[in-house]
């Protein structure tokens, strides 16, 4: 049995089960609908990651030299880090609570 078919196993990138409506008793195996919902969510997130990563890879492959590949990768990293910082600031701001 593959890991993504194992009920109740935390999968990388899967949402926290506390975000979902409680459908099982704590300490017990989750019900089948909860497992299906988690697997579907994990697969959507994984597909989004693969599409995004393929886009980044395509841009890196377009660069004509090793130095330009590295420079492009650094720009991607900086842009992603800046985006993460702005999102964390937005979630911590009092306006985000309203």
N, C-alpha and C positions, 0 to 999 in steps of 0.2 A: 504494500500500500504506500503510495506516495505521500509526502508530508502534507500537500495541499488537499488531500482527501481524508486526512485524519481529523475527526471531530474533536473540538476543544483544544487544539494545539495552536499556540500563538504563531502566526505567520509573519515574516518580515513585511512591513508595510501595511499590515492589516489594521483596521481601525480598532480602537480600544472598545472592548465590549461594554464598558460603562456608558458609551455614547448611544447604544442601542436600547430599545425597549426591553425591560427584563422579561424573559420568557421562561426562565428556569430558576430553580432554587440554588442559592449559593452553595458551592461545594459539590454540585451534581453536574453531570454531563449536560451541555446545552441541548435544547430541543432541536429537531431537524430543521425547522424554518430558520432558526438563529444561525446554525452552521451554514446553511445555504446562503443566507444573507451575508455572512462574513466572507465566504468564498467568492461570492459575486463581487463584493466590494474590493477584495484583494485583487481579483483578476482585472477589474476596471483600473485600479491604481497601477498595477503592473503594466497594463497596456499603455496607459498614459506615459509612464516612465520610459517604456521602450520607444514610443513615438518621439518623445522629446529628445532622448539620448541619441536616436538615429539622426535627428536634425542637427544636433551639435556635431556628431561624427562627420556628417556630410560637409558641414562648413569647414571643419578641420582638414578633411581630405582635399578640399579645394585649394588649400594654401600651398604655394610652390616650393617652400623650403622648410627645413626643420625649425629654424628660428621663428619664422612666421607662424608655424603651427603652435609653437610654445606661446608666442605673444597672443595669438587668438584664444588659446586655452586660458591664459591668465585673464583676458578680458571677460570671458564667460564666467570664470570663477568670481571675479570682482563684481560683475553684474548680478549674479545669483546671491552673493553675500549682501550686496546693497539692498536687494529686494527683500531678503530675509530680515535684515535690520529694520527696514521701513514697516514690514508687516508686524514684527514684534512690538515696535513702538506704537503702532496703531491699535494693537490688541490690549496694550497696557494703558492707553490713554483713557481718561474718564468718559470721553465722548463715545468710545466704542461700547461702553456698558449700556448706553441708552438705546 
